[in-house]
């Protein structure tokens, strides 16, 4: 697979070897951010996040050691405005 910055859900499912429902569950449970681009109705996942999901699926015992996204900082800065 060509290295891209973002993957569609279909590409991410192929990369991870999972079904759509499993991918949705992982994205929701781990608060993985999705990205939408102008004039494109699809949602995308960052390649780095998909790689993190793959590592988590292969080694579930390291879940607490993986770097977390900075959602709390983004939410706090958004609330302060």
N, C-alpha and C positions, 0 to 999 in steps of 0.2 A: 504494500500500500504506500502511496506517495505521502510524504510527510506534509501535513497541512496544519495550520494553526487551530482550525475548528473542524469538527466532524458532525455530519448529520446524525440523527438517531439511528438510521439504517447502517451507516458506516460504523458507528459506535457499537451497535449490536453485533456486527460482523467481527470487529476487532476483539470484543469481549467474549464472543461465542455464547451469547445469551439471547433470550426472547425479549420482546418489547416490554412486557409487563415487569420482567426482572429489572430491566434498565430503568423504567419509571420508578420502581420501588427504591432502587439504589440512589437515584438522583434526588428523590423526595426525602428519604431517610437521612441522607448525608448532607442535605442542603447544598447540592452542587448547583452553581448558577448556570442558567441557560442563556443563550444569546440569540437575538433576533436582529436581522439586518434589513435595511430599507428595501422595499419592493420584493421581498422574499418571505413567504408565509411560513417557512420551516423554522424550527428552532435548532440551534447548534450547541454542542458541548465543546469546551476547550480541550485540545489534545492532551494537555497536561492533566486535566481532571480525569479524562478517560484512562490515561496511563495509571493514575492513582487508583481508579476503580479496579483496573486489571490486577494491580499489585495486591489490593485488598481482597479480591476474590481468590487469588492464589495463596495468600498468606493472611487469613482472617485474624490471626493472633496479633498482628501488628497494627490493628485499627487505631489504637490509641497513640501510636508513634508517628502516624502520617501527619504531615503538615495540614493544618486546618485553613479553610478559606477565611478571608478577612471580612466576613459579613457583619460581625458585631461592630467593627470599626466603621464600616460604611453606614450601618444603620444609625450608629450614634452620631456621626457627622451629619446625617440627613435630618435627624431629630433636632439637632442644635440650631438648624437654620430657621 
